[in-house]
């Protein structure tokens, strides 16, 4: 796989060494067992896969290379390049300006832009409307495009099945930048609808079976269907693609469920019902799968708590938090600064959508076990700082480098 030129301040000697040790012993990436670091009074289990994925590294490389090669030009990002506050803050500190927020609302007056300006498209991609808007100004939307190749793969797959007469069902968060982009590109070629979860899939199934009044559809899925969508006509042949950072298991559950609904409904008429459902499994992102599988393996270890690091608006990170929460106390932190002390931790509550401070999060016991992972947009440098700060809260710990060296002998 391609090697990217990532700024040194995003790298970590400690995390980099751990990852390289694991890579050398498992070059095919088939071993998802956690990495065990025993420091005496505290031990950590690190997920086998975490941190910058291919798409994020590609975006980071393009953004910083663009800055380096265009020192005298105005440079803009459509919105947050990736969902990591430290990365976006650093770009802002270097003079980059954001044109929109993550919901698509304008932050700057587009009439001030000129053909001489540079606009970087974020890793999530963007909509056809915004591409056209940039073209009208004279800015090529593809010149500094950091759209993840795996997001583009979803667009291509949606286009392919659309050309064969299938309606595209997008499993994603309707207001997420990537889902908005996928919806835009898909609806350009075929009727498209966005479902955020299995509950909405079950509601859609009633329209497939003809059990609900068509007029109710437009209220139930307001803002989530393409113009001219006719549920009586456009739900006869479907295929499911996804926002690449969703839970792979949830996408598969929705896909399997809707396939069964289609087969069950049309088999009554004696048709080849399987031809009414397109096979789209190849739209699942490898990095999302790897990180989630590594988290499942991580959760097989007995521990006192889990710490998940990443931007609070990061979709892929939030799903790792959800997995961990099912088993043990879990703290979703932004960085090492979130670890206020050994007694207090600042963390994000996914359910209340608020940042809160919890006390006594570290148990008072002879040996504490902590699970540690992060999202695909979190730099290794941040993970290193979290690991070091957590370990510093414990007395008489063993040397971290010694623990890492022991991993080499264990290969």
CORHUKA-V404613 format. One record per run of one state. SS is the DSSP state (A for helix, B for strand, O for the rest). FROM is the first residue (numbers start at 1). TO is the last residue. If there is no record, write none. Layout:
# CORHUKA-V404613
SS:FROM:TO
SS:FROM:TO
This chain:
# CORHUKA-V404613
O:1:7
A:8:10
O:11:12
A:13:25
O:26:34
B:35:38
O:39:41
B:42:46
O:47:53
A:54:69
O:70:74
B:75:77
O:78:84
A:85:93
O:94:96
B:97:98
O:99:99
B:100:100
O:101:105
B:106:106
O:107:109
A:110:112
O:113:117
B:118:121
O:122:127
A:128:137
O:138:144
B:145:145
O:146:148
A:149:163
O:164:166
B:167:171
O:172:176
A:177:187
O:188:191
B:192:195
O:196:197
A:198:208
O:209:213
A:214:220
O:221:224
B:225:225
O:226:230
A:231:234
O:235:237
B:238:242
O:243:247
A:248:267
O:268:272
A:273:276
B:277:278
O:279:280
A:281:283
O:284:285
A:286:298
O:299:304
B:305:309
O:310:314
A:315:325
O:326:329
B:330:333
O:334:335
A:336:338
O:339:343
B:344:349
O:350:353
B:354:359
O:360:367
B:368:374
O:375:379
A:380:392
O:393:399
A:400:409
O:410:411
